[in-house]
Structure formats: C-alpha cells, structure tokens
Amino acid sequence: MRTDSRRRFLKRSGALGVAGIAGLAGCTTEQTGDGGDGGDGTDTDGDDETTGTATDGGGSTPDVMVVVGYPQSGIQLFSDYYSDYGDDDAEILVTDGLQDGELPQDVGNDMSNVRGTAPSASGPGADAFTEMFTSEFDYDEPGVFTAQAYDATAVQILANAMAGENDGQAVRDNMRVVANPGGETFGPSELPAAVEAAAAGENVEYQGASSNVVFDENGDIGAVSYEVFGFDEDGYETTDTVDFGGGEDVPQPEPQGDGSESGRTIRFGVLQPESGDLGNLGVPIADAATLPALQLEGEVDFEFDYQRADTQSQAQPAIDAANSLVSDGYPSITGAASSESTIQVAQNVFVPNGVVGVSPASTSPAITNLEDDDYVFRTPPSDALQGRVLAQLANEDIGASTASTLYLNNSYGQALQQAFVDAFEEAGGEVVAQVAFESQQSSYTSEINQAMSR
C-alpha cells in the first residue's frame, strides 16, 4: 500500500533556543476562520467568503511580509515576486504550508531572504522515527508533519487494541487512555510492546515522535514547540526552536474495554492530499501515517487493514474520500491535513458516523472549539501559537515596525495571518496591508504589489 514519493532535499541543524521567547508561553489568541478551505499547511476548494485586501499603508514598502500558502501556489507566487522585486526589497516570513525543500529549486531562486516557522517534531521518539521513516521510504529526512502523522496513527492503533473492537466510539474512548500521563511509557521504537500491553488492558502512556502526545479536553496537544527555518539553494535548514509550556494535562482515564484477543484485525484509514496544491507535502505525510502498521506487521500477533484516500487538496473531494473510508468500515482515520478539509469532514462525516479523525497537519484555531462530540483530535498545535512565533521573529529578530500579510483565502490562511496581526500589533507594530489570494492562480503580481504597498 506504499506510494513512491519524490525525494525531499531537507537539511536540518541542531536546535537553538530563541532568546526571550519564554515570555510568550501560554499567551494564545483564539482567532477563528470564517469559512473557506484549508488549514495549516493544507487544502482549499476556492469557495471562501473573504475578499482581497484589508488595509493599505499608503505606498511604503513594509519591513516584513508574511506569506501564508501552499507549495504549488507558492511556486508561482514567489516566481512572480522575484521577477518584480529584488532579494533585498523585503524580509519575508512564511508558515508551515510553504515548508517545502524543493521550493527554491522550483522557483529558480535560493530564497535567502525567506524564513519561516512550523510545528517542530521534537518528541522523545523523534530520532527513532527518523531512522524508521528514512529506512522505509525514499526520503533524505522526514518532512513537515510526518512525525505528527506517525503519532496520529500509532495512538489510533493503541486505542483500538485497548478497545478490542473496530468501533469508532470505542476507539475514541481510549485515545487519552493510551496517550495521557498515568501508565507505563512507550515510544515509537517500543510500539510493538506498547500494542501488546494495550491489548492486555494494561495502562499505556505513548510518548511520540512529534511530542509527548498529551490530548487536552478539546483533543488538542498540550506542550508544543516550533522550529524556525531558512531557505537556501539546497532546500531549507532548521536554525532555532521555540518551546511553549502547555496547559494542565488531562489525566489518563480508566481503560475502556477488555483489550484484544490475539489474531484480530486492527483497521484504520489514511485521508491525505496526495495530489493538488498540497500533494508535495501530503504524500510523505500519508507515507508516515502507514508506517506504524508496516513497523508492527510480523512483530505482534495482529493483522492490520488500512486504506489510503486522496483529498486532492480540496474540501469536497475530502468529504467524498472520507465517506468512502467510512463505508468500507474504518473506525478511525488519520486525516485530514487541511484545516478546512478537517472541519468539513468532521461536520459531515466523522461526527455523524461516530468515526475518530486524528489530523496530523490541521492547525486552525477554529478546530479547538469544534462541536465534534470528542471525535476529532490533532497532533500539531493550534496556529494561535504560530502567529505569536512569527510576530516574535518580525519584532525581535528582523526589527520590523511595519508588516503586511499575503495569505491563502481559506480557514488556514485567514486564521493564521490574523493571529500574526494580533500579536504583531500587540507588540507595537503596524500592519499596513492584509491581502488574500486564491489557490493556484496563473499570476499573483497584483496581490504581491498590494502587499508590498505599490
């Protein structure tokens, strides 16, 4: 069931602390998107209600421009930018959706004036995951959200083993049982032993590749960290990490179910964008989501039945693909990736059918308060925090007093750019333009000029 993928030219360096970031810990801003498609590094269907520009600073070039988008649109956007502006015209910050190591090569520029932020994969099992992932698949290094995808599937498998049945409600009721503090700890390298323990009804505390994977009452991750990266002609390089303290841990509930008998089949689906605007990012995420089953086959006395479905980087195909997985009897699904896809799939598929959805890439703050009957979880953090990290970089590292935003017109783009605007203005900065754009346009020159205040 593996899909061969394009090699990713990712370079990673040692993590360094960002001075002064501790003061931001816990200071989140709740900002919800109002319609649209996509969410955090992910998908769009082009039916968003928000229009182009907000404010205009009167023609002066901003000190920094924040770009929120996806890889395929990013190729055209940055090609248009460099054809009209020099590398030194503005500092540019991007977000996780544009953390693509092939972007400089595709754009034809080293993009040395571009830096970005993305959720970090710095959990206790990060090194073990990296070794397994690069050994199993044709990648130089794990890509963005791949560790989160591995963790999303691993927790589902453990919850299923604890529940003893392929039932969405039973899996849901054991998600925190196998993840939150209170049991014997297991990491990715000990996943076979963790499955055996969960199947025996023993308390299990999974500590993952991306984080400790502790779910709060909303299904969000607690303590999180972000990486800061910069582009060059070979791809991108991680330069710093930013740690946020989490809120209070939700204690581990009592196990629900009698465990699993040997030989039973554990089932799960994978719902990711393997084509379209997010295809470059979605394929390795989908690969990582299947890795726990590949790791466990032959190592435990269980069978694994899983199926991959393509959202095509759009909300309606995501709904259709999710319905297909549910019809085929999968009680839990690693997906979706895009925030808008996750929101739409949750409302139209997961909740009505009692199926667990665990997104490895959806970061819109709107998901936190989704009326989901506790069927929706996610392994990356909310973009309310990423907006703070971007503002910190703009203010303290770049020294910017003015900024503009150029953002994908969907739930992901709207919420993340607004989180940045709120944090930047709170710190005394001025946002001179907020410019929305649609996915995969033939030209972005007009939008770029508006964001650059021409």
SULZIGI-V721044 format. One record per residue. N is the residue number from 1. RES is the residue in one small letter. SS is DSSP state (@ for helix, = for strand, . for the rest). NEAR is the number of other ideal C-beta (glycine too) atoms within 10 Angstrom. D_LAST is the distance of its C-alpha to the last C-alpha in Angstrom with 1 decimal. Layout:
{{N RES SS NEAR D_LAST} {N RES SS NEAR D_LAST}}
//
This chain:
{{1 m . 13 49.9} {2 r . 13 47.6} {3 t . 13 44.6} {4 d . 8 43.8} {5 s . 18 40.2} {6 r . 13 37.8} {7 r . 13 38.2} {8 r . 22 35.5} {9 f . 18 34.7} {10 l = 21 34.4} {11 k = 14 35.3} {12 r . 17 36.3} {13 s . 11 37.3} {14 g . 8 39.3} {15 a . 16 37.9} {16 l . 11 37.0} {17 g = 11 36.6} {18 v . 19 33.5} {19 a . 10 34.6} {20 g . 10 34.4} {21 i @ 21 33.5} {22 a @ 13 36.9} {23 g @ 8 35.8} {24 l @ 19 33.6} {25 a . 16 36.5} {26 g . 11 37.3} {27 c . 12 34.4} {28 t . 20 33.0} {29 t . 19 30.8} {30 e . 13 31.8} {31 q . 21 28.8} {32 t . 16 29.6} {33 g . 28 27.6} {34 d . 12 28.1} {35 g . 15 28.8} {36 g . 27 27.2} {37 d . 30 28.4} {38 g . 41 28.3} {39 g . 37 28.8} {40 d . 35 28.3} {41 g . 35 28.1} {42 t . 39 29.2} {43 d . 38 29.3} {44 t . 32 27.8} {45 d . 24 29.1} {46 g . 14 26.1} {47 d . 14 27.6} {48 d . 23 25.6} {49 e . 10 25.1} {50 t . 17 21.8} {51 t . 8 18.7} {52 g . 13 15.1} {53 t = 15 12.9} {54 a . 18 14.6} {55 t . 13 12.8} {56 d . 14 9.5} {57 g . 16 9.5} {58 g . 8 8.2} {59 g . 9 5.1} {60 s . 11 7.3} {61 t . 16 7.6} {62 p . 24 10.4} {63 d . 19 13.8} {64 v = 24 14.5} {65 m = 29 13.3} {66 v = 31 16.3} {67 v = 29 16.8} {68 v = 33 19.8} {69 g . 28 21.3} {70 y . 32 24.1} {71 p @ 22 25.1} {72 q @ 20 25.1} {73 s @ 22 21.6} {74 g @ 24 20.5} {75 i @ 20 21.7} {76 q @ 18 19.4} {77 l @ 24 16.4} {78 f @ 26 16.8} {79 s @ 15 17.9} {80 d @ 20 14.6} {81 y @ 29 12.7} {82 y @ 16 15.1} {83 s @ 11 15.0} {84 d @ 12 11.4} {85 y . 18 11.3} {86 g . 9 14.5} {87 d . 14 16.7} {88 d . 8 16.0} {89 d . 14 12.3} {90 a . 21 13.0} {91 e = 20 16.1} {92 i = 23 16.4} {93 l = 26 19.2} {94 v = 27 20.7} {95 t . 28 23.7} {96 d @ 26 27.1} {97 g @ 35 26.0} {98 l @ 29 24.3} {99 q . 25 27.2} {100 d . 27 28.3} {101 g . 25 30.0} {102 e . 17 29.4} {103 l @ 22 25.6} {104 p @ 21 25.0} {105 q @ 16 27.7} {106 d @ 16 26.2} {107 v @ 20 22.7} {108 g . 12 24.1} {109 n . 19 22.6} {110 d . 14 24.4} {111 m . 26 21.4} {112 s . 13 22.7} {113 n . 19 19.6} {114 v = 26 20.2} {115 r = 22 22.8} {116 g = 27 24.0} {117 t = 28 26.7} {118 a = 26 29.4} {119 p = 31 32.9} {120 s . 25 35.4} {121 a . 28 38.6} {122 s . 17 40.9} {123 g . 25 43.9} {124 p . 16 47.5} {125 g . 27 47.8} {126 a @ 19 44.6} {127 d @ 13 46.5} {128 a @ 18 49.1} {129 f @ 27 46.5} {130 t @ 19 44.7} {131 e @ 12 48.0} {132 m @ 22 49.0} {133 f @ 24 45.6} {134 t @ 13 45.2} {135 s @ 8 48.9} {136 e @ 15 48.8} {137 f . 21 45.6} {138 d . 13 43.9} {139 y . 22 41.2} {140 d . 14 40.8} {141 e . 17 39.7} {142 p . 27 39.1} {143 g . 26 35.6} {144 v . 29 33.6} {145 f . 34 35.7} {146 t @ 29 38.8} {147 a @ 30 40.9} {148 q @ 32 40.0} {149 a @ 35 41.2} {150 y @ 34 44.4} {151 d @ 33 45.1} {152 a @ 32 44.4} {153 t @ 25 47.0} {154 a @ 33 49.4} {155 v @ 30 49.6} {156 q @ 31 50.2} {157 i @ 28 53.0} {158 l @ 28 54.6} {159 a @ 31 54.4} {160 n @ 32 55.9} {161 a @ 28 58.7} {162 m @ 29 59.4} {163 a @ 30 59.4} {164 g . 20 61.7} {165 e . 15 60.3} {166 n . 18 57.4} {167 d . 17 56.5} {168 g @ 22 53.0} {169 q @ 17 54.3} {170 a @ 20 56.6} {171 v @ 31 53.8} {172 r @ 27 51.5} {173 d @ 20 54.3} {174 n @ 27 54.7} {175 m @ 27 51.1} {176 r @ 25 51.3} {177 v @ 24 54.9} {178 v @ 29 54.1} {179 a @ 28 50.9} {180 n . 21 51.2} {181 p . 15 53.4} {182 g . 15 57.1} {183 g . 19 58.5} {184 e = 12 59.2} {185 t = 13 56.0} {186 f = 24 55.0} {187 g . 20 52.0} {188 p @ 28 50.8} {189 s @ 16 53.6} {190 e @ 16 56.2} {191 l @ 25 54.9} {192 p @ 16 58.2} {193 a @ 14 60.2} {194 a @ 29 57.9} {195 v @ 28 58.5} {196 e @ 20 62.2} {197 a @ 21 62.2} {198 a @ 29 60.1} {199 a @ 25 62.4} {200 a . 13 65.4} {201 g . 15 63.9} {202 e . 14 63.2} {203 n . 15 60.4} {204 v = 29 57.4} {205 e = 20 54.3} {206 y = 28 51.8} {207 q . 20 49.5} {208 g . 29 46.8} {209 a . 31 44.6} {210 s . 29 41.3} {211 s . 27 42.8} {212 n . 23 46.1} {213 v . 26 45.3} {214 v . 22 46.4} {215 f = 21 45.5} {216 d . 17 45.1} {217 e . 10 46.2} {218 n . 17 43.0} {219 g . 24 43.3} {220 d . 22 40.5} {221 i = 25 41.0} {222 g . 20 41.9} {223 a . 15 41.2} {224 v = 24 38.1} {225 s = 20 36.2} {226 y = 26 32.8} {227 e = 23 32.0} {228 v = 24 29.1} {229 f = 26 28.3} {230 g = 16 26.4} {231 f = 26 25.8} {232 d = 13 27.3} {233 e . 11 28.5} {234 d . 13 31.5} {235 g = 22 30.0} {236 y = 29 29.5} {237 e = 14 31.6} {238 t = 21 32.4} {239 t = 16 32.2} {240 d = 23 33.0} {241 t = 17 34.4} {242 v = 24 34.0} {243 d = 17 37.0} {244 f = 21 37.2} {245 g . 11 40.6} {246 g . 18 41.6} {247 g . 14 43.2} {248 e . 8 46.9} {249 d . 16 48.4} {250 v . 17 49.9} {251 p . 9 53.5} {252 q . 18 54.9} {253 p . 13 56.7} {254 e . 9 60.1} {255 p . 19 60.3} {256 q . 18 60.4} {257 g . 20 62.7} {258 d . 13 65.6} {259 g . 16 63.7} {260 s . 24 64.1} {261 e . 10 67.1} {262 s . 9 67.0} {263 g . 8 66.0} {264 r . 16 63.7} {265 t = 11 60.4} {266 i = 28 57.1} {267 r = 22 54.3} {268 f = 28 50.5} {269 g = 27 47.6} {270 v = 27 44.2} {271 l = 30 41.2} {272 q = 36 38.1} {273 p . 34 35.3} {274 e . 25 36.8} {275 s . 16 34.6} {276 g . 22 31.1} {277 d . 26 27.9} {278 l . 32 29.9} {279 g @ 20 32.8} {280 n @ 25 32.2} {281 l @ 30 32.5} {282 g @ 34 35.0} {283 v @ 23 37.8} {284 p @ 26 38.5} {285 i @ 30 38.3} {286 a @ 28 40.9} {287 d @ 29 43.0} {288 a @ 31 43.1} {289 a @ 32 44.1} {290 t @ 24 47.2} {291 l @ 23 48.2} {292 p @ 29 50.4} {293 a @ 21 52.6} {294 l @ 16 52.8} {295 q @ 23 53.8} {296 l @ 20 56.4} {297 e . 11 58.1} {298 g . 8 61.5} {299 e . 12 61.2} {300 v . 21 62.1} {301 d . 13 64.5} {302 f . 22 61.9} {303 e = 13 60.2} {304 f = 19 56.5} {305 d = 15 55.1} {306 y = 22 51.3} {307 q = 17 49.0} {308 r = 21 45.4} {309 a = 24 43.1} {310 d = 20 39.6} {311 t . 33 37.0} {312 q . 22 34.9} {313 s . 32 31.8} {314 q . 26 32.1} {315 a @ 30 33.8} {316 q @ 15 36.3} {317 p @ 19 37.7} {318 a @ 32 37.9} {319 i @ 19 40.1} {320 d @ 16 42.2} {321 a @ 25 42.7} {322 a @ 29 43.6} {323 n @ 15 46.1} {324 s @ 15 47.7} {325 l @ 25 48.2} {326 v @ 20 49.7} {327 s @ 9 52.0} {328 d . 12 53.2} {329 g . 12 54.3} {330 y . 24 51.9} {331 p . 26 52.1} {332 s = 32 49.0} {333 i = 31 45.8} {334 t = 34 43.3} {335 g . 35 40.1} {336 a . 35 37.7} {337 a . 35 34.7} {338 s . 40 31.7} {339 s @ 36 31.8} {340 e @ 32 31.5} {341 s @ 39 34.2} {342 t @ 38 36.3} {343 i @ 27 36.0} {344 q @ 22 36.8} {345 v @ 31 39.6} {346 a @ 24 41.0} {347 q @ 15 41.2} {348 n @ 17 42.5} {349 v @ 24 44.6} {350 f @ 27 45.4} {351 v @ 19 46.5} {352 p @ 12 48.4} {353 n @ 14 50.2} {354 g . 16 50.9} {355 v . 26 49.1} {356 v = 30 47.5} {357 g = 29 43.9} {358 v = 31 42.6} {359 s = 35 39.0} {360 p . 31 38.2} {361 a . 36 34.4} {362 s . 36 33.3} {363 t . 34 31.7} {364 s . 33 30.4} {365 p @ 27 31.8} {366 a @ 24 32.9} {367 i @ 28 35.6} {368 t . 17 37.4} {369 n . 10 38.6} {370 l . 19 39.2} {371 e . 8 42.5} {372 d . 20 43.9} {373 d . 13 47.6} {374 d . 16 47.0} {375 y . 24 46.6} {376 v = 27 43.0} {377 f = 27 42.6} {378 r = 27 39.9} {379 t . 34 40.1} {380 p . 31 36.4} {381 p . 25 35.2} {382 s . 29 32.9} {383 d @ 38 29.2} {384 a @ 23 29.7} {385 l @ 26 30.7} {386 q @ 29 28.0} {387 g @ 28 25.3} {388 r @ 27 27.3} {389 v @ 29 27.4} {390 l @ 31 23.7} {391 a @ 25 23.3} {392 q @ 23 26.1} {393 l @ 24 24.4} {394 a @ 26 21.1} {395 n @ 21 23.0} {396 e @ 14 26.0} {397 d @ 16 25.3} {398 i . 16 21.7} {399 g . 10 22.0} {400 a . 22 18.6} {401 s . 15 18.2} {402 t = 18 14.8} {403 a = 30 13.8} {404 s = 30 12.0} {405 t = 27 14.1} {406 l = 27 13.8} {407 y = 27 17.3} {408 l = 33 19.9} {409 n . 26 20.9} {410 n . 34 24.5} {411 s @ 37 26.9} {412 y @ 37 26.1} {413 g @ 35 22.3} {414 q @ 30 22.4} {415 a @ 33 25.1} {416 l @ 35 24.0} {417 q @ 29 20.4} {418 q @ 24 22.0} {419 a @ 28 24.6} {420 f @ 32 22.1} {421 v @ 25 20.3} {422 d @ 18 23.7} {423 a @ 25 24.9} {424 f @ 26 21.9} {425 e @ 13 22.0} {426 e @ 13 25.8} {427 a . 15 25.5} {428 g . 8 23.5} {429 g . 21 19.9} {430 e = 15 17.0} {431 v = 21 14.9} {432 v = 23 11.5} {433 a = 23 10.8} {434 q = 24 13.4} {435 v = 26 12.6} {436 a = 23 15.8} {437 f = 23 16.6} {438 e . 15 20.0} {439 s . 24 22.3} {440 q . 15 22.6} {441 q . 14 20.1} {442 s . 6 20.2} {443 s . 11 16.4} {444 y . 23 13.7} {445 t @ 15 10.8} {446 s @ 15 9.4} {447 e @ 21 10.0} {448 i @ 23 8.7} {449 n @ 16 5.1} {450 q @ 20 5.9} {451 a @ 29 7.8} {452 m . 23 5.7} {453 s . 18 3.8} {454 r . 13 0.0}}
//
